[in-house]
Amino acid sequence: NSGQIKASLNEVGNNIKKGLVQAGDWSSAHTVATMVFDNVCPKAEVHEHAFDVWFVVKGTGKFILGGKLNNPERAGENELVADSISGGESFVAKEGDIIDIPPGVPHQIDVRGGRMETVIVKISPKNYK
C-alpha cells in the first residue's frame, strides 16, 4: 500500500543506494521494491533476462539508458555491471516519470548532489515456473 511505501522510503539514510523489497524477492519471477539513491552514482547495470519498470516517487537524477557498458563484470548469474556507459541516451528523470528498461539494455542513475526515491518493479520471465 502507499503508506507502507512512503514509510520505507523515509527510513533510508543519506549517501546510499538502498532497496527494500515490498513484494516477491530478487530471485523470484517478479519483485516490487522501494529504492532510494542519495548522493550516489551506482554502477551501471544490464539485466540479461529481467525487465525493470522504475517509477520516480520523489526527486530527480540523471538517467543513462542504452549504449554499452565500459569494461563489464559479471555481478550474478544474469547481471553485468560497470562503472560507466558509453553512447547511451542521457536525460533527467523526475517525480512522476516512468522508465521502462527491457532486458539487455544498459542503465545507470547519477544522483550525486541529490536524492531520488523510486518504486522499481522487476519482472523476470526466466524465473516463471
C-alpha positions, -999 to 999 in steps of 0.1 A, spaced: 0 0 0 11 36 -5 16 42 33 40 13 35 59 25 5 62 61 18 73 49 52 100 26 37 113 55 16 116 78 46 136 53 67 165 52 43 195 74 52 220 96 33 248 89 8 235 55 0 217 32 -25 193 11 -6 164 -11 -16 136 -26 5 116 -54 -11 78 -49 -8 67 -80 -27 84 -111 -41 122 -113 -38 152 -106 -61 153 -142 -74 115 -146 -80 95 -140 -112 86 -106 -100 98 -81 -74 84 -48 -62 110 -27 -43 113 8 -30 148 21 -38 165 53 -26 195 68 -43 210 95 -21 241 114 -33 254 84 -53 262 72 -88 259 34 -85 274 11 -111 257 8 -145 237 -25 -149 225 -49 -176 198 -75 -166 201 -102 -193 166 -116 -188 147 -92 -165 126 -62 -173 127 -32 -150 100 -5 -146 110 25 -125 85 49 -111 101 81 -97 82 90 -65 104 120 -54 135 138 -66 155 139 -97 185 123 -112 205 119 -144 195 86 -161 216 70 -188 197 44 -209 212 22 -237 247 23 -251 274 -1 -240 288 -10 -206 325 0 -203 346 -30 -190 316 -50 -178 319 -75 -149 296 -103 -141 276 -95 -109 254 -125 -108 241 -153 -130 221 -129 -152 236 -94 -145 265 -74 -157 278 -42 -140 303 -15 -150 315 19 -137 300 37 -167 282 35 -201 293 48 -235 268 60 -261 237 59 -240 208 84 -240 211 108 -211 180 125 -196 168 139 -163 144 116 -145 120 134 -122 90 129 -100 62 111 -118 83 97 -146 81 60 -155 112 44 -171 108 11 -189 140 -9 -192 139 -40 -214 162 -70 -208 198 -64 -221 196 -26 -220 224 -9 -200 211 17 -175 226 39 -148 214 66 -125 235 95 -112 221 112 -82 253 129 -69 243 160 -50 207 149 -47 182 122 -37 158 101 -58 131 79 -43 117 52 -66 95 22 -68 110 -5 -91 91 -34 -105 114 -62 -118 99 -89 -140 120 -120 -147 103 -142 -172 131 -168 -169 120 -173 -132 84 -181 -140 76 -217 -134 
